[in-house]
Amino acid sequence: MSIISLAYLQQGLGTLMGSLKEKEPNVDRAVQTDRDLYDISAKVLDQCGRSGAFHHLIRRKAAAADTGLDDVREVQAKVMPLPLSASGVFGKGLDE
């Protein structure tokens, strides 16, 4: 979905560039195109963030199942809500 949204964003940027290169550009149309492109870019960023977080949580759940941590109730309650980080699947919170 992110790739498709990004393709539409690039197409919109090309349309905006074309409308601004006209001899007499329509400023209102260019402003509306800019607003639409901003909305599309916000959706692209949101989609990328959601898919990245989902991928990380799936890896965390699989790692917990592989190590047997999901069977220990005390550990499971503390491991799964750990914040997402770049330092491995569980982060430094597992050491604590």
Buried (B, 14 or more C-beta within 10 A) or exposed (E): EBEEBBEBBEEBBEBBEEBBEEEEEEEEBBEEBBEBBEEBBEBBEEBBEEEEEEEBEEEBBEBBEEBEBBEEEEBEEBBBEBEEEEEEBBBEBBEE
